[in-house]
Amino acid sequence: MTSHSNSPQHHHTGDHHSADQATPGAELVVDIGPIAHGGHFVARHERRVIFVRHGIPGEKVRIRLTDSGDSSRFWRADVVEVLEASPDRVPHFWKQADSLSSWSRGTPPVGGAELGHISLQRQRALKAEVLAEQLKRLAGLDLATEVEAVGENHDGGLGWRTRASFAVTPKGRLGMHAHRSDVVLPIKEMPLALAGVNELKLWDLDLSGIARVEVAVPANGSRPLILLAPEESTSPKRLHSILSQLPHDVSVASFDPGKGEVLQLRGRTWVQETAAGHEYRVTGEGFWQIHKDAPDTLVDAVAGYLSRGGYLQPGATVADLYAGAGLFTAPLADAVGVTGSVLSVEGAPGTSRDARKNLHGQSQVEIVQGRVEKVLHQRARSFDSLVLDPPRAGAGKAVVKQLMATGPRAIAYVSCDPASFARDLGYFHQGGWRLESLRAFDLYPNTHHLETVGLIVPGP
């Protein structure tokens, strides 16, 4: 493995205490302990906890401190040299996200592929450990859940992202941020993204005047969308010169992340997605699952739980909360039929408009734009079952209490964060509810993220 002992930042601190140990850039030798929530591993040095990225439990490594100080409760660090490797260590597929090769060149790695040095099987085992640890700590639950592989297993966990977000370097080149950093590093590939994202070759363009670039390339092969967030000082002329460099068969829009406004420059301001036998229009930055196989996987898991339990029959009254563009609303409407009803609630105005367009003509669906807690408060009613797919922060105590009060027979909870899911599950437990079943999916291979679908029911 590469060491960068010839680089100017190298300090031979070894394991001896010295004044410069606490400065970012200092190096230490540590043993890597268990994985922690967030994609790093726990190591200790002189009783201080260090969160280390790019290691594997059981390895002996040389680390470089990236965030430290005498008063800090813990430090952060990256692995720069592997002294004793885990059998699960594999060559990283992306040089610029690989800590070892990046730091040997004197730069931090880009974020977004922080587990790429670990075999996929071990990645899934580590994610299962994180899920079990959060459930134990925050919900008091002893439960081991397999993290299931999704899609083709032979793809090495690459080529799955239908959406990618990029920054722009000071020189106007496409780039990505280093972890927890303002540093933007130029890139020439995005191995986790669909081929369609890489085929746009955005790294060949001069993007001066643009702050951020978002790309959506639908898995169904329909027209991609490039969103450009211009700097405040960027002239329309500059924007149009960038537009002229972009492929003609691609939709392009400018957007203001602060206001959430999307302005058409060419083509459409939305993309057409397909899932569970339905077509969905998704506007600009509107939420859609990132993994190409995620929408079908999650609809199958949710509908499977609710149907098998008898909670989703013709004539049933159900709700889809934090509904986005209606990924779950459409199959729920199919299942309950014209004699049933679906309340679909989404807070973001643009995404709620998408849901209206995607579900128009479905008389059994009522689409309401607003905060979930407010809508439930205004529309007191009871439900046979609920689908809950909140943002990363989870639903929270107040919403969980409201959900229990509406008296559903079951709740399918879709979560992209095991910590907020476990915390919310704790609130359900306090209200006398329990987790009946749980599945976990590796919808973000080579990153620390995972998705869970839980079936929560009232009673002991």
C-alpha positions in Angstrom: 0.0 0.0 0.0 1.2 3.5 -0.6 2.6 5.6 2.2 3.2 9.3 1.7 6.1 9.6 4.1 7.9 11.7 1.5 5.1 14.3 1.4 5.7 17.7 3.1 2.7 17.2 5.5 4.1 14.0 7.0 4.9 14.0 10.8 6.7 11.0 12.2 4.5 11.0 15.4 4.1 7.3 15.6 2.6 6.5 18.9 4.6 8.9 21.0 2.9 12.0 22.3 4.0 15.3 20.8 2.7 18.8 20.6 1.8 18.5 16.9 -0.3 15.3 17.3 -3.5 17.3 17.7 -3.0 19.4 14.5 -4.8 18.4 11.3 -2.3 16.7 9.0 -0.5 14.9 11.9 -0.3 11.2 11.6 -0.8 8.3 14.1 -0.8 4.5 13.9 -4.0 3.0 15.3 -6.1 -0.2 15.3 -9.5 0.1 13.6 -12.4 -0.9 15.8 -16.2 -1.2 15.0 -18.1 0.7 12.4 -20.2 3.7 13.6 -23.2 5.3 12.1 -22.1 7.7 9.4 -19.5 5.7 7.5 -16.5 5.9 9.8 -14.9 3.5 12.2 -14.0 3.9 15.8 -10.3 4.0 16.8 -8.7 5.1 20.1 -5.5 7.0 20.8 -4.5 7.8 24.4 -8.1 7.4 25.5 -9.4 9.8 22.8 -11.9 8.5 20.3 -11.0 9.0 16.7 -13.6 8.6 13.9 -11.6 7.1 11.0 -12.8 6.9 7.4 -11.5 4.4 4.8 -10.5 1.6 7.3 -12.0 -1.8 8.1 -12.4 -3.3 11.6 -9.3 -5.2 12.7 -6.8 -3.4 10.5 -3.7 -1.6 11.8 -3.3 1.6 9.8 -1.6 4.9 9.7 -4.1 7.7 9.8 -3.9 11.4 9.0 -6.0 13.7 11.3 -8.4 15.9 9.4 -10.3 17.4 12.3 -8.7 17.7 15.7 -7.9 19.8 18.7 -7.2 19.5 22.4 -10.7 20.5 23.4 -12.5 18.3 20.8 -14.5 15.4 22.3 -13.3 13.3 19.4 -11.1 13.6 16.4 -11.6 12.7 12.7 -9.1 11.1 10.4 -8.5 9.3 7.1 -6.5 6.2 6.5 -3.3 7.0 4.5 -1.4 3.7 4.8 -2.5 0.1 5.6 0.0 -1.7 7.8 -2.1 -4.9 8.4 -5.0 -5.3 5.9 -8.3 -6.9 6.4 -9.1 -9.9 4.1 -12.2 -7.9 3.0 -10.1 -5.0 1.6 -10.3 -4.7 -2.2 -8.7 -2.2 -4.6 -10.8 1.0 -4.7 -12.6 1.3 -8.1 -12.3 5.1 -8.1 -8.9 6.7 -7.6 -10.3 10.1 -6.6 -12.5 8.6 -3.8 -9.6 6.3 -2.6 -8.0 7.7 0.5 -4.7 5.9 0.0 -4.1 7.2 -3.5 -5.6 10.6 -2.9 -3.5 11.4 0.2 -0.4 10.0 -1.6 -0.9 12.8 -4.1 -1.4 15.3 -1.2 -5.2 15.8 -1.7 -8.2 14.5 0.3 -10.5 12.0 -1.4 -13.9 13.1 -2.8 -16.9 12.0 -0.7 -19.6 9.6 -1.9 -17.8 6.3 -2.2 -16.5 5.9 1.3 -16.8 2.1 1.5 -15.4 1.4 -2.0 -12.3 -0.3 -0.4 -14.4 -3.0 1.2 -15.9 -6.1 -0.5 -19.7 -5.7 -1.1 -20.5 -8.7 1.1 -18.6 -7.2 4.1 -20.2 -3.7 3.3 -23.6 -5.2 3.8 -22.6 -7.0 7.0 -21.2 -3.7 8.4 -24.5 -1.9 7.5 -26.4 -4.6 9.2 -24.2 -4.0 12.3 -25.0 -0.3 12.2 -28.8 -1.0 11.9 -28.7 -3.5 14.8 -26.7 -1.1 17.0 -29.1 1.8 16.4 -32.2 -0.4 17.0 -30.6 -1.6 20.3 -29.5 1.9 21.5 -32.5 3.9 20.4 -35.4 1.5 20.4 -34.2 -1.1 23.0 -34.6 -3.8 20.3 -32.4 -6.9 19.9 -32.8 -7.6 16.2 -30.4 -8.8 13.5 -31.5 -7.9 10.0 -29.8 -9.0 6.7 -29.1 -6.1 4.4 -30.3 -7.4 1.0 -28.4 -6.9 -2.2 -30.5 -5.2 -4.9 -30.2 -5.4 -8.7 -27.5 -7.3 -10.5 -24.9 -8.7 -8.1 -22.2 -8.8 -10.8 -22.1 -5.0 -11.3 -19.7 -4.5 -8.4 -22.1 -2.0 -6.9 -21.4 0.5 -9.7 -23.6 2.2 -12.3 -26.7 2.5 -10.1 -27.2 6.2 -9.5 -29.8 7.9 -11.7 -29.1 11.2 -10.0 -25.8 12.9 -9.3 -24.9 16.3 -7.7 -21.7 18.1 -8.5 -19.9 21.2 -7.4 -17.7 23.4 -9.6 -14.0 24.1 -8.9 -12.7 27.7 -8.8 -11.3 27.1 -12.3 -14.8 26.2 -13.6 -14.4 22.4 -13.9 -16.9 19.8 -12.7 -16.0 18.6 -9.2 -17.1 17.1 -6.0 -16.5 18.0 -2.4 -14.1 16.3 0.0 -15.9 14.9 3.1 -17.0 17.7 5.5 -15.0 20.2 3.5 -15.3 23.3 1.3 -12.6 21.9 -0.9 -13.9 21.0 -4.4 -11.8 18.5 -6.4 -12.1 18.2 -10.2 -13.4 14.8 -11.4 -13.4 12.9 -14.7 -15.8 10.1 -13.9 -18.6 9.1 -11.6 -18.5 5.3 -11.4 -21.5 5.0 -9.2 -23.7 6.7 -11.8 -25.6 5.3 -14.8 -23.6 5.3 -18.0 -25.9 8.1 -19.2 -24.5 10.5 -16.5 -20.9 9.8 -17.6 -21.8 10.0 -21.3 -22.7 13.7 -20.8 -19.0 14.3 -20.3 -19.7 17.4 -18.2 -16.1 17.4 -17.0 -15.0 18.6 -20.5 -16.9 21.9 -20.1 -16.0 25.3 -18.8 -18.7 25.8 -16.1 -17.4 29.1 -14.8 -20.3 31.1 -13.3 -22.1 27.9 -12.1 -22.2 27.0 -8.4 -23.8 23.6 -8.6 -24.9 21.0 -11.2 -27.6 18.4 -10.7 -28.1 15.6 -13.2 -31.1 13.3 -13.5 -30.9 10.4 -16.0 -34.0 8.2 -15.7 -33.4 4.5 -15.7 -36.1 4.0 -18.3 -33.9 5.8 -20.9 -36.1 8.8 -21.2 -34.7 12.4 -21.7 -32.1 13.4 -19.1 -32.3 16.8 -17.2 -29.3 19.0 -16.3 -30.0 21.6 -13.6 -27.6 24.5 -13.4 -27.4 26.7 -10.2 -25.7 29.9 -11.4 -23.7 32.2 -9.1 -25.5 35.4 -8.3 -23.2 37.4 -10.6 -23.6 35.1 -13.6 -25.0 36.9 -16.7 -27.7 35.4 -19.0 -25.0 35.5 -21.8 -22.7 33.3 -19.7 -25.5 30.9 -19.0 -26.3 30.6 -22.7 -22.7 29.9 -23.6 -22.8 27.0 -21.2 -26.1 25.8 -22.6 -24.6 25.8 -26.1 -21.9 23.3 -25.0 -24.4 20.8 -23.6 -25.8 17.9 -25.7 -28.9 19.0 -27.7 -31.1 16.0 -26.7 -30.9 16.8 -23.0 -33.3 19.1 -21.1 -31.5 22.0 -19.3 -32.9 24.3 -16.6 -31.5 26.8 -14.2 -32.5 26.6 -10.5 -32.2 28.6 -7.3 -31.6 26.1 -4.4 -32.6 28.7 -1.9 -36.0 29.5 -3.4 -36.6 26.1 -5.0 -37.3 27.8 -8.4 -36.6 26.0 -11.6 -36.5 28.0 -14.9 -36.6 26.2 -18.3 -33.6 26.9 -20.6 -34.2 24.0 -23.1 -36.6 21.1 -23.2 -38.5 20.3 -20.0 -38.0 21.1 -16.4 -38.9 17.5 -15.3 -38.0 13.9 -16.1 -40.2 10.9 -16.8 -39.7 8.0 -14.5 -41.2 4.5 -14.5 -42.0 2.3 -11.5 -44.5 -0.4 -10.5 -46.2 -0.2 -13.9 -46.8 3.6 -13.6 -45.3 6.7 -15.2 -44.2 9.5 -13.0 -43.2 13.1 -13.8 -40.6 14.4 -11.4 -39.7 18.1 -11.4 -36.3 19.6 -11.2 -34.9 18.9 -7.7 -38.0 16.9 -6.8 -37.3 13.8 -4.7 -37.0 10.4 -6.4 -35.2 7.3 -5.2 -31.6 7.4 -6.6 -30.9 3.7 -7.2 -32.3 2.5 -10.6 -33.9 -0.5 -8.9 -35.0 1.3 -5.7 -38.6 2.4 -6.7 -39.7 -1.1 -7.7 -37.9 -2.7 -4.7 -39.5 -0.4 -2.2 -43.0 -0.6 -3.7 -42.8 -4.4 -3.6 -41.7 -4.4 0.0 -44.3 -1.9 1.2 -47.2 -3.4 -0.8 -46.1 -6.9 0.2 -46.2 -6.1 3.9 -49.6 -4.4 3.7 -51.3 -6.8 1.3 -50.1 -10.0 3.2 -51.3 -8.5 6.5 -54.8 -7.8 5.0 -54.3 -4.0 5.5 -54.5 -3.1 1.8 -57.7 -4.4 0.3 -60.3 -3.0 -2.2 -62.3 -0.4 -0.3 -59.5 0.3 2.3 -58.8 3.8 3.5 -55.0 4.5 3.4 -52.6 7.5 3.5 -49.2 8.1 1.9 -47.3 10.6 4.0 -44.3 12.5 2.7 -45.5 11.2 -0.6 -43.1 13.0 -3.0 -44.2 12.6 -6.6 -46.5 9.7 -5.6 -44.3 6.6 -6.0 -46.3 4.7 -3.4 -49.6 6.6 -3.9 -50.2 5.1 -7.4 -49.9 1.4 -6.4 -51.9 2.1 -3.2 -54.7 3.6 -5.4 -54.6 0.4 -7.6 -54.9 -1.8 -4.5 -57.8 0.0 -2.8 -59.6 0.6 -6.1 -62.4 3.1 -6.7 -64.3 2.1 -3.5 -61.2 2.9 -1.4 -59.4 6.1 -0.7 -55.8 7.4 -0.6 -54.8 10.6 1.1 -51.4 11.7 -0.3 -49.5 14.4 1.7 -46.3 16.1 0.6 -44.8 19.4 1.9 -42.8 20.5 -1.2 -45.0 22.5 -3.5 -43.3 21.5 -6.8 -43.3 17.8 -5.9 -46.9 18.0 -4.8 -47.8 19.5 -8.2 -46.0 16.5 -9.8 -48.2 14.1 -7.7 -51.3 15.9 -8.9 -50.2 15.4 -12.6 -49.1 11.8 -11.9 -52.4 10.8 -10.3 -55.0 12.9 -12.1 -58.0 10.9 -13.1 -57.7 8.7 -10.0 -60.9 9.7 -8.2 -60.1 7.8 -5.1 -56.9 9.8 -4.5 -56.9 13.1 -2.5 -53.6 15.1 -2.8 -52.8 17.7 -0.2 -49.8 19.9 -0.1 -48.6 20.8 3.4 -46.8 19.6 6.5 -47.9 16.1 7.6 -48.6 17.1 11.2 -50.7 20.1 10.1 -52.7 18.1 7.5 -53.4 15.3 10.0 -54.5 17.8 12.6 -56.9 19.5 10.1 -58.3 16.3 8.7 -59.1 14.0 11.7 -60.0 10.6 10.3 -59.1 7.0 10.7 -57.1 4.8 8.3 -56.7 1.1 7.7 -53.0 1.6 7.0 -50.4 4.3 6.4 -47.2 4.5 4.4 -44.6 6.8 5.9 -41.5 7.8 3.9 -40.1 10.8 5.8 -36.9 12.7 5.0 -33.6 11.7 6.6 -34.5 13.4 9.9 -37.4 11.0 10.4 -41.0 11.8 11.4 -40.4 12.9 15.0 -42.2 12.4 18.3 -45.2 14.7 17.5 -46.0 13.1 14.1 -45.6 9.6 15.6 -48.1 10.4 18.3 -50.6 11.8 15.7 -50.2 8.6 13.6 -51.0 6.3 16.5 -54.0 8.5 17.3 -55.5 8.0 13.7 -55.9 4.3 14.7 -54.4 2.5 11.7 -54.1 -1.3 11.8 -50.6 -1.1 10.4 -47.9 1.4 9.3 -45.3 0.7 6.6 -42.3 2.9 7.5 -39.7 3.5 4.7 -36.5 5.0 6.0 -33.1 6.1 4.6 -31.6 6.6 8.1 -31.3 3.9 10.7 -30.8 6.4 13.6 -34.0 8.4 12.9 -35.9 5.2 12.2 -34.8 3.6 15.5 -35.6 6.8 17.4 -39.1 7.0 15.9 -39.6 3.3 16.6 -38.8 4.0 20.2 -41.7 6.5 20.2 -44.0 3.9 18.7 -42.9 1.4 21.5 -43.8 4.0 24.1 -47.2 4.2 22.6 -47.7 0.4 22.8 -46.9 -0.4 19.2 -44.3 -2.9 18.0 -42.2 -3.7 15.0 -43.8 -6.7 13.3 -41.3 -7.1 10.4 -38.2 -5.4 9.0 -36.3 -5.6 5.7 -33.1 -3.7 4.9 -31.8 -3.0 1.3 -28.4 -2.0 0.0 -29.7 0.8 -2.2 -26.5 2.8 -1.9 -23.6 0.3 -2.6 -20.1 1.5 -1.8 -21.5 4.2 0.5 -22.5 3.9 4.2 -26.2 4.5 3.5 -29.0 1.9 3.5 -32.8 1.8 3.2 -35.2 0.0 5.6 -38.9 -0.9 5.4 -40.5 -1.7 8.6 -44.1 -2.9 9.4 -45.3 -1.4 12.7 -48.5 -2.5 14.3 -50.5 -1.7 17.5 -50.5 -4.1 20.4 -48.0 -6.1 22.5 
